[in-house]
């Protein structure tokens, strides 16, 4: 069994949890956009562009060239932007997972499960809810135990008022 987190690290755990939650939602959303982009590109043969000859927002056909699929559109390639953005956010998401995992002192397999949230569609949304609920419950339980185990909160150590103090 791994050692329990230190009480002094609880504020850092709360901050890491908030950061993880934001990263989880952003990465999950970008992953869903990436999946939709891949279906449009490889199943239907189009890429999404912003600006250029097709207008404000338009789909350009993708043709098979000597180096694989080649785009025929001009303007800003949003399909490529989605791919790159998800990649960078996934790196940030891994950092957020590492922070929560290391501060909570979980086993390494738990880190691998968290990391899968950025590559399996919808998993990050489920993990975000589950991890947040579990971490908050753990912190509350540990704080309650620590609070009630202190001598100043014990009913056995309370001073009995003297006769003249009543």
mmCIF file of the C-alpha atoms, coordinates in Angstrom:
data_MODEL
# 
_entry.id   MODEL 
# 
loop_
_atom_site.group_PDB 
_atom_site.id 
_atom_site.type_symbol 
_atom_site.label_atom_id 
_atom_site.label_alt_id 
_atom_site.label_comp_id 
_atom_site.label_asym_id 
_atom_site.label_entity_id 
_atom_site.label_seq_id 
_atom_site.pdbx_PDB_ins_code 
_atom_site.Cartn_x 
_atom_site.Cartn_y 
_atom_site.Cartn_z 
_atom_site.occupancy 
_atom_site.B_iso_or_equiv 
_atom_site.pdbx_formal_charge 
_atom_site.auth_seq_id 
_atom_site.auth_comp_id 
_atom_site.auth_asym_id 
_atom_site.auth_atom_id 
_atom_site.pdbx_PDB_model_num 
ATOM 1   C CA . UNK A 1 1   ? 0.000   0.000  0.000   1.00 0.00 ? 1   UNK A CA 1 
ATOM 2   C CA . UNK A 1 2   ? 1.316   3.433  -0.893  1.00 0.00 ? 2   UNK A CA 1 
ATOM 3   C CA . UNK A 1 3   ? 1.874   6.033  1.820   1.00 0.00 ? 3   UNK A CA 1 
ATOM 4   C CA . UNK A 1 4   ? -0.875  8.536  2.522   1.00 0.00 ? 4   UNK A CA 1 
ATOM 5   C CA . UNK A 1 5   ? -0.549  12.157 1.402   1.00 0.00 ? 5   UNK A CA 1 
ATOM 6   C CA . UNK A 1 6   ? 0.732   14.577 4.016   1.00 0.00 ? 6   UNK A CA 1 
ATOM 7   C CA . UNK A 1 7   ? -1.699  17.057 5.535   1.00 0.00 ? 7   UNK A CA 1 
ATOM 8   C CA . UNK A 1 8   ? 0.590   19.910 4.542   1.00 0.00 ? 8   UNK A CA 1 
ATOM 9   C CA . UNK A 1 9   ? 0.103   18.969 0.878   1.00 0.00 ? 9   UNK A CA 1 
ATOM 10  C CA . UNK A 1 10  ? -3.717  19.245 0.976   1.00 0.00 ? 10  UNK A CA 1 
ATOM 11  C CA . UNK A 1 11  ? -3.824  22.826 -0.411  1.00 0.00 ? 11  UNK A CA 1 
ATOM 12  C CA . UNK A 1 12  ? -1.518  21.735 -3.242  1.00 0.00 ? 12  UNK A CA 1 
ATOM 13  C CA . UNK A 1 13  ? -3.754  18.720 -3.883  1.00 0.00 ? 13  UNK A CA 1 
ATOM 14  C CA . UNK A 1 14  ? -6.818  20.962 -4.154  1.00 0.00 ? 14  UNK A CA 1 
ATOM 15  C CA . UNK A 1 15  ? -5.025  23.224 -6.635  1.00 0.00 ? 15  UNK A CA 1 
ATOM 16  C CA . UNK A 1 16  ? -3.747  20.259 -8.629  1.00 0.00 ? 16  UNK A CA 1 
ATOM 17  C CA . UNK A 1 17  ? -7.259  18.806 -8.704  1.00 0.00 ? 17  UNK A CA 1 
ATOM 18  C CA . UNK A 1 18  ? -8.737  22.038 -10.097 1.00 0.00 ? 18  UNK A CA 1 
ATOM 19  C CA . UNK A 1 19  ? -6.000  22.168 -12.745 1.00 0.00 ? 19  UNK A CA 1 
ATOM 20  C CA . UNK A 1 20  ? -6.624  18.499 -13.600 1.00 0.00 ? 20  UNK A CA 1 
ATOM 21  C CA . UNK A 1 21  ? -10.353 19.115 -13.971 1.00 0.00 ? 21  UNK A CA 1 
ATOM 22  C CA . UNK A 1 22  ? -9.847  21.996 -16.404 1.00 0.00 ? 22  UNK A CA 1 
ATOM 23  C CA . UNK A 1 23  ? -7.227  20.085 -18.395 1.00 0.00 ? 23  UNK A CA 1 
ATOM 24  C CA . UNK A 1 24  ? -9.441  17.016 -18.477 1.00 0.00 ? 24  UNK A CA 1 
ATOM 25  C CA . UNK A 1 25  ? -12.383 18.883 -19.985 1.00 0.00 ? 25  UNK A CA 1 
ATOM 26  C CA . UNK A 1 26  ? -10.228 20.762 -22.519 1.00 0.00 ? 26  UNK A CA 1 
ATOM 27  C CA . UNK A 1 27  ? -8.344  17.629 -23.574 1.00 0.00 ? 27  UNK A CA 1 
ATOM 28  C CA . UNK A 1 28  ? -11.536 15.575 -23.816 1.00 0.00 ? 28  UNK A CA 1 
ATOM 29  C CA . UNK A 1 29  ? -13.192 18.246 -25.951 1.00 0.00 ? 29  UNK A CA 1 
ATOM 30  C CA . UNK A 1 30  ? -10.161 18.512 -28.213 1.00 0.00 ? 30  UNK A CA 1 
ATOM 31  C CA . UNK A 1 31  ? -10.081 14.706 -28.529 1.00 0.00 ? 31  UNK A CA 1 
ATOM 32  C CA . UNK A 1 32  ? -13.714 14.652 -29.634 1.00 0.00 ? 32  UNK A CA 1 
ATOM 33  C CA . UNK A 1 33  ? -12.992 17.380 -32.183 1.00 0.00 ? 33  UNK A CA 1 
ATOM 34  C CA . UNK A 1 34  ? -9.977  15.397 -33.378 1.00 0.00 ? 34  UNK A CA 1 
ATOM 35  C CA . UNK A 1 35  ? -12.080 12.237 -33.776 1.00 0.00 ? 35  UNK A CA 1 
ATOM 36  C CA . UNK A 1 36  ? -14.693 14.175 -35.770 1.00 0.00 ? 36  UNK A CA 1 
ATOM 37  C CA . UNK A 1 37  ? -11.937 15.701 -37.914 1.00 0.00 ? 37  UNK A CA 1 
ATOM 38  C CA . UNK A 1 38  ? -10.420 12.262 -38.613 1.00 0.00 ? 38  UNK A CA 1 
ATOM 39  C CA . UNK A 1 39  ? -13.813 10.861 -39.673 1.00 0.00 ? 39  UNK A CA 1 
ATOM 40  C CA . UNK A 1 40  ? -14.428 13.824 -41.985 1.00 0.00 ? 40  UNK A CA 1 
ATOM 41  C CA . UNK A 1 41  ? -10.919 13.582 -43.453 1.00 0.00 ? 41  UNK A CA 1 
ATOM 42  C CA . UNK A 1 42  ? -10.532 9.825  -43.899 1.00 0.00 ? 42  UNK A CA 1 
ATOM 43  C CA . UNK A 1 43  ? -14.141 8.703  -44.389 1.00 0.00 ? 43  UNK A CA 1 
ATOM 44  C CA . UNK A 1 44  ? -15.430 11.621 -46.456 1.00 0.00 ? 44  UNK A CA 1 
ATOM 45  C CA . UNK A 1 45  ? -12.192 13.069 -47.854 1.00 0.00 ? 45  UNK A CA 1 
ATOM 46  C CA . UNK A 1 46  ? -12.448 16.687 -46.625 1.00 0.00 ? 46  UNK A CA 1 
ATOM 47  C CA . UNK A 1 47  ? -10.538 19.077 -44.365 1.00 0.00 ? 47  UNK A CA 1 
ATOM 48  C CA . UNK A 1 48  ? -11.881 22.175 -42.643 1.00 0.00 ? 48  UNK A CA 1 
ATOM 49  C CA . UNK A 1 49  ? -10.442 25.580 -43.578 1.00 0.00 ? 49  UNK A CA 1 
ATOM 50  C CA . UNK A 1 50  ? -10.891 29.099 -42.265 1.00 0.00 ? 50  UNK A CA 1 
ATOM 51  C CA . UNK A 1 51  ? -10.762 31.820 -44.902 1.00 0.00 ? 51  UNK A CA 1 
ATOM 52  C CA . UNK A 1 52  ? -9.274  31.465 -48.346 1.00 0.00 ? 52  UNK A CA 1 
ATOM 53  C CA . UNK A 1 53  ? -11.010 30.990 -51.667 1.00 0.00 ? 53  UNK A CA 1 
ATOM 54  C CA . UNK A 1 54  ? -13.908 28.958 -50.240 1.00 0.00 ? 54  UNK A CA 1 
ATOM 55  C CA . UNK A 1 55  ? -15.221 31.620 -47.870 1.00 0.00 ? 55  UNK A CA 1 
ATOM 56  C CA . UNK A 1 56  ? -15.149 32.116 -44.125 1.00 0.00 ? 56  UNK A CA 1 
ATOM 57  C CA . UNK A 1 57  ? -15.432 28.441 -43.060 1.00 0.00 ? 57  UNK A CA 1 
ATOM 58  C CA . UNK A 1 58  ? -15.383 25.686 -45.657 1.00 0.00 ? 58  UNK A CA 1 
ATOM 59  C CA . UNK A 1 59  ? -14.426 22.099 -46.455 1.00 0.00 ? 59  UNK A CA 1 
ATOM 60  C CA . UNK A 1 60  ? -11.763 21.401 -49.068 1.00 0.00 ? 60  UNK A CA 1 
ATOM 61  C CA . UNK A 1 61  ? -11.276 17.977 -50.653 1.00 0.00 ? 61  UNK A CA 1 
ATOM 62  C CA . UNK A 1 62  ? -8.272  15.859 -49.735 1.00 0.00 ? 62  UNK A CA 1 
ATOM 63  C CA . UNK A 1 63  ? -6.591  14.010 -52.604 1.00 0.00 ? 63  UNK A CA 1 
ATOM 64  C CA . UNK A 1 64  ? -4.297  11.015 -52.569 1.00 0.00 ? 64  UNK A CA 1 
ATOM 65  C CA . UNK A 1 65  ? -0.815  12.115 -53.605 1.00 0.00 ? 65  UNK A CA 1 
ATOM 66  C CA . UNK A 1 66  ? 2.602   10.463 -53.735 1.00 0.00 ? 66  UNK A CA 1 
ATOM 67  C CA . UNK A 1 67  ? 3.193   11.352 -50.059 1.00 0.00 ? 67  UNK A CA 1 
ATOM 68  C CA . UNK A 1 68  ? -0.240  10.279 -48.798 1.00 0.00 ? 68  UNK A CA 1 
ATOM 69  C CA . UNK A 1 69  ? -3.258  12.534 -48.319 1.00 0.00 ? 69  UNK A CA 1 
ATOM 70  C CA . UNK A 1 70  ? -2.710  16.095 -49.568 1.00 0.00 ? 70  UNK A CA 1 
ATOM 71  C CA . UNK A 1 71  ? -4.916  19.051 -48.880 1.00 0.00 ? 71  UNK A CA 1 
ATOM 72  C CA . UNK A 1 72  ? -6.265  21.146 -51.753 1.00 0.00 ? 72  UNK A CA 1 
ATOM 73  C CA . UNK A 1 73  ? -7.522  24.055 -49.685 1.00 0.00 ? 73  UNK A CA 1 
ATOM 74  C CA . UNK A 1 74  ? -6.019  27.449 -49.066 1.00 0.00 ? 74  UNK A CA 1 
ATOM 75  C CA . UNK A 1 75  ? -6.439  29.517 -45.933 1.00 0.00 ? 75  UNK A CA 1 
ATOM 76  C CA . UNK A 1 76  ? -5.957  28.377 -42.345 1.00 0.00 ? 76  UNK A CA 1 
ATOM 77  C CA . UNK A 1 77  ? -6.206  24.577 -42.056 1.00 0.00 ? 77  UNK A CA 1 
ATOM 78  C CA . UNK A 1 78  ? -8.386  24.084 -38.961 1.00 0.00 ? 78  UNK A CA 1 
ATOM 79  C CA . UNK A 1 79  ? -8.083  20.302 -39.239 1.00 0.00 ? 79  UNK A CA 1 
ATOM 80  C CA . UNK A 1 80  ? -4.346  20.554 -38.722 1.00 0.00 ? 80  UNK A CA 1 
ATOM 81  C CA . UNK A 1 81  ? -4.907  23.126 -35.957 1.00 0.00 ? 81  UNK A CA 1 
ATOM 82  C CA . UNK A 1 82  ? -7.182  20.706 -34.082 1.00 0.00 ? 82  UNK A CA 1 
ATOM 83  C CA . UNK A 1 83  ? -4.555  17.969 -34.363 1.00 0.00 ? 83  UNK A CA 1 
ATOM 84  C CA . UNK A 1 84  ? -1.710  20.146 -33.071 1.00 0.00 ? 84  UNK A CA 1 
ATOM 85  C CA . UNK A 1 85  ? -3.806  21.752 -30.325 1.00 0.00 ? 85  UNK A CA 1 
ATOM 86  C CA . UNK A 1 86  ? -4.926  18.376 -28.991 1.00 0.00 ? 86  UNK A CA 1 
ATOM 87  C CA . UNK A 1 87  ? -1.319  17.190 -28.988 1.00 0.00 ? 87  UNK A CA 1 
ATOM 88  C CA . UNK A 1 88  ? -0.117  20.118 -26.901 1.00 0.00 ? 88  UNK A CA 1 
ATOM 89  C CA . UNK A 1 89  ? -3.085  20.013 -24.543 1.00 0.00 ? 89  UNK A CA 1 
ATOM 90  C CA . UNK A 1 90  ? -2.479  16.308 -24.056 1.00 0.00 ? 90  UNK A CA 1 
ATOM 91  C CA . UNK A 1 91  ? 1.038   17.097 -22.828 1.00 0.00 ? 91  UNK A CA 1 
ATOM 92  C CA . UNK A 1 92  ? -0.422  19.620 -20.354 1.00 0.00 ? 92  UNK A CA 1 
ATOM 93  C CA . UNK A 1 93  ? -3.073  17.047 -19.373 1.00 0.00 ? 93  UNK A CA 1 
ATOM 94  C CA . UNK A 1 94  ? -0.336  14.486 -18.647 1.00 0.00 ? 94  UNK A CA 1 
ATOM 95  C CA . UNK A 1 95  ? 1.356   17.027 -16.394 1.00 0.00 ? 95  UNK A CA 1 
ATOM 96  C CA . UNK A 1 96  ? -1.947  17.619 -14.563 1.00 0.00 ? 96  UNK A CA 1 
ATOM 97  C CA . UNK A 1 97  ? -2.425  13.850 -14.183 1.00 0.00 ? 97  UNK A CA 1 
ATOM 98  C CA . UNK A 1 98  ? 1.118   13.511 -12.855 1.00 0.00 ? 98  UNK A CA 1 
ATOM 99  C CA . UNK A 1 99  ? 0.550   16.261 -10.264 1.00 0.00 ? 99  UNK A CA 1 
ATOM 100 C CA . UNK A 1 100 ? -2.628  14.694 -8.887  1.00 0.00 ? 100 UNK A CA 1 
ATOM 101 C CA . UNK A 1 101 ? -1.133  11.197 -9.018  1.00 0.00 ? 101 UNK A CA 1 
ATOM 102 C CA . UNK A 1 102 ? 2.094   12.168 -7.249  1.00 0.00 ? 102 UNK A CA 1 
ATOM 103 C CA . UNK A 1 103 ? 0.446   14.326 -4.579  1.00 0.00 ? 103 UNK A CA 1 
ATOM 104 C CA . UNK A 1 104 ? -2.154  11.639 -3.825  1.00 0.00 ? 104 UNK A CA 1 
ATOM 105 C CA . UNK A 1 105 ? 0.586   8.963  -3.835  1.00 0.00 ? 105 UNK A CA 1 
ATOM 106 C CA . UNK A 1 106 ? -1.434  6.568  -5.940  1.00 0.00 ? 106 UNK A CA 1 
ATOM 107 C CA . UNK A 1 107 ? 0.007   3.422  -7.600  1.00 0.00 ? 107 UNK A CA 1 
ATOM 108 C CA . UNK A 1 108 ? 1.544   3.787  -11.077 1.00 0.00 ? 108 UNK A CA 1 
ATOM 109 C CA . UNK A 1 109 ? -1.328  1.924  -12.753 1.00 0.00 ? 109 UNK A CA 1 
ATOM 110 C CA . UNK A 1 110 ? -3.621  4.718  -11.617 1.00 0.00 ? 110 UNK A CA 1 
ATOM 111 C CA . UNK A 1 111 ? -1.435  7.218  -13.492 1.00 0.00 ? 111 UNK A CA 1 
ATOM 112 C CA . UNK A 1 112 ? -1.675  5.082  -16.627 1.00 0.00 ? 112 UNK A CA 1 
ATOM 113 C CA . UNK A 1 113 ? -5.470  5.026  -16.317 1.00 0.00 ? 113 UNK A CA 1 
ATOM 114 C CA . UNK A 1 114 ? -5.538  8.808  -15.971 1.00 0.00 ? 114 UNK A CA 1 
ATOM 115 C CA . UNK A 1 115 ? -3.259  9.164  -19.008 1.00 0.00 ? 115 UNK A CA 1 
ATOM 116 C CA . UNK A 1 116 ? -5.639  7.056  -21.091 1.00 0.00 ? 116 UNK A CA 1 
ATOM 117 C CA . UNK A 1 117 ? -8.263  9.757  -20.558 1.00 0.00 ? 117 UNK A CA 1 
ATOM 118 C CA . UNK A 1 118 ? -6.561  11.871 -23.211 1.00 0.00 ? 118 UNK A CA 1 
ATOM 119 C CA . UNK A 1 119 ? -6.570  9.197  -25.910 1.00 0.00 ? 119 UNK A CA 1 
ATOM 120 C CA . UNK A 1 120 ? -9.854  7.309  -25.385 1.00 0.00 ? 120 UNK A CA 1 
ATOM 121 C CA . UNK A 1 121 ? -12.871 9.444  -26.348 1.00 0.00 ? 121 UNK A CA 1 
ATOM 122 C CA . UNK A 1 122 ? -15.179 10.390 -23.439 1.00 0.00 ? 122 UNK A CA 1 
ATOM 123 C CA . UNK A 1 123 ? -12.949 8.715  -20.824 1.00 0.00 ? 123 UNK A CA 1 
ATOM 124 C CA . UNK A 1 124 ? -11.523 12.018 -19.584 1.00 0.00 ? 124 UNK A CA 1 
ATOM 125 C CA . UNK A 1 125 ? -15.020 13.280 -18.741 1.00 0.00 ? 125 UNK A CA 1 
ATOM 126 C CA . UNK A 1 126 ? -15.839 10.181 -16.677 1.00 0.00 ? 126 UNK A CA 1 
ATOM 127 C CA . UNK A 1 127 ? -12.448 10.179 -14.955 1.00 0.00 ? 127 UNK A CA 1 
ATOM 128 C CA . UNK A 1 128 ? -12.691 13.883 -14.155 1.00 0.00 ? 128 UNK A CA 1 
ATOM 129 C CA . UNK A 1 129 ? -15.932 13.359 -12.221 1.00 0.00 ? 129 UNK A CA 1 
ATOM 130 C CA . UNK A 1 130 ? -14.742 10.179 -10.512 1.00 0.00 ? 130 UNK A CA 1 
ATOM 131 C CA . UNK A 1 131 ? -11.299 11.491 -9.533  1.00 0.00 ? 131 UNK A CA 1 
ATOM 132 C CA . UNK A 1 132 ? -12.702 14.789 -8.228  1.00 0.00 ? 132 UNK A CA 1 
ATOM 133 C CA . UNK A 1 133 ? -15.315 12.999 -6.112  1.00 0.00 ? 133 UNK A CA 1 
ATOM 134 C CA . UNK A 1 134 ? -12.762 10.524 -4.764  1.00 0.00 ? 134 UNK A CA 1 
ATOM 135 C CA . UNK A 1 135 ? -10.091 13.107 -3.947  1.00 0.00 ? 135 UNK A CA 1 
ATOM 136 C CA . UNK A 1 136 ? -12.536 15.475 -2.239  1.00 0.00 ? 136 UNK A CA 1 
ATOM 137 C CA . UNK A 1 137 ? -13.983 12.650 -0.159  1.00 0.00 ? 137 UNK A CA 1 
ATOM 138 C CA . UNK A 1 138 ? -10.500 11.492 0.828   1.00 0.00 ? 138 UNK A CA 1 
ATOM 139 C CA . UNK A 1 139 ? -9.410  14.994 1.841   1.00 0.00 ? 139 UNK A CA 1 
ATOM 140 C CA . UNK A 1 140 ? -12.586 15.560 3.867   1.00 0.00 ? 140 UNK A CA 1 
ATOM 141 C CA . UNK A 1 141 ? -12.231 12.218 5.653   1.00 0.00 ? 141 UNK A CA 1 
ATOM 142 C CA . UNK A 1 142 ? -8.581  12.798 6.486   1.00 0.00 ? 142 UNK A CA 1 
ATOM 143 C CA . UNK A 1 143 ? -9.231  16.335 7.707   1.00 0.00 ? 143 UNK A CA 1 
ATOM 144 C CA . UNK A 1 144 ? -12.114 15.147 9.908   1.00 0.00 ? 144 UNK A CA 1 
ATOM 145 C CA . UNK A 1 145 ? -9.965  12.387 11.399  1.00 0.00 ? 145 UNK A CA 1 
ATOM 146 C CA . UNK A 1 146 ? -7.093  14.791 12.061  1.00 0.00 ? 146 UNK A CA 1 
ATOM 147 C CA . UNK A 1 147 ? -9.384  17.433 13.549  1.00 0.00 ? 147 UNK A CA 1 
ATOM 148 C CA . UNK A 1 148 ? -11.020 15.031 15.992  1.00 0.00 ? 148 UNK A CA 1 
ATOM 149 C CA . UNK A 1 149 ? -7.786  13.314 16.970  1.00 0.00 ? 149 UNK A CA 1 
ATOM 150 C CA . UNK A 1 150 ? -6.236  16.503 18.341  1.00 0.00 ? 150 UNK A CA 1 
ATOM 151 C CA . UNK A 1 151 ? -6.252  16.844 22.147  1.00 0.00 ? 151 UNK A CA 1 
ATOM 152 C CA . UNK A 1 152 ? -8.023  20.217 22.125  1.00 0.00 ? 152 UNK A CA 1 
ATOM 153 C CA . UNK A 1 153 ? -11.015 18.616 20.371  1.00 0.00 ? 153 UNK A CA 1 
ATOM 154 C CA . UNK A 1 154 ? -11.239 15.545 22.564  1.00 0.00 ? 154 UNK A CA 1 
ATOM 155 C CA . UNK A 1 155 ? -13.919 15.406 25.234  1.00 0.00 ? 155 UNK A CA 1 
ATOM 156 C CA . UNK A 1 156 ? -11.548 13.521 27.497  1.00 0.00 ? 156 UNK A CA 1 
ATOM 157 C CA . UNK A 1 157 ? -9.006  16.320 27.682  1.00 0.00 ? 157 UNK A CA 1 
ATOM 158 C CA . UNK A 1 158 ? -11.416 19.163 28.329  1.00 0.00 ? 158 UNK A CA 1 
ATOM 159 C CA . UNK A 1 159 ? -10.751 20.859 31.594  1.00 0.00 ? 159 UNK A CA 1 
ATOM 160 C CA . UNK A 1 160 ? -13.430 20.441 34.194  1.00 0.00 ? 160 UNK A CA 1 
ATOM 161 C CA . UNK A 1 161 ? -14.424 23.855 35.512  1.00 0.00 ? 161 UNK A CA 1 
ATOM 162 C CA . UNK A 1 162 ? -13.546 24.451 39.118  1.00 0.00 ? 162 UNK A CA 1 
ATOM 163 C CA . UNK A 1 163 ? -16.205 25.232 41.702  1.00 0.00 ? 163 UNK A CA 1 
ATOM 164 C CA . UNK A 1 164 ? -15.527 28.971 41.580  1.00 0.00 ? 164 UNK A CA 1 
ATOM 165 C CA . UNK A 1 165 ? -15.553 29.095 37.722  1.00 0.00 ? 165 UNK A CA 1 
ATOM 166 C CA . UNK A 1 166 ? -19.122 27.821 37.388  1.00 0.00 ? 166 UNK A CA 1 
# 
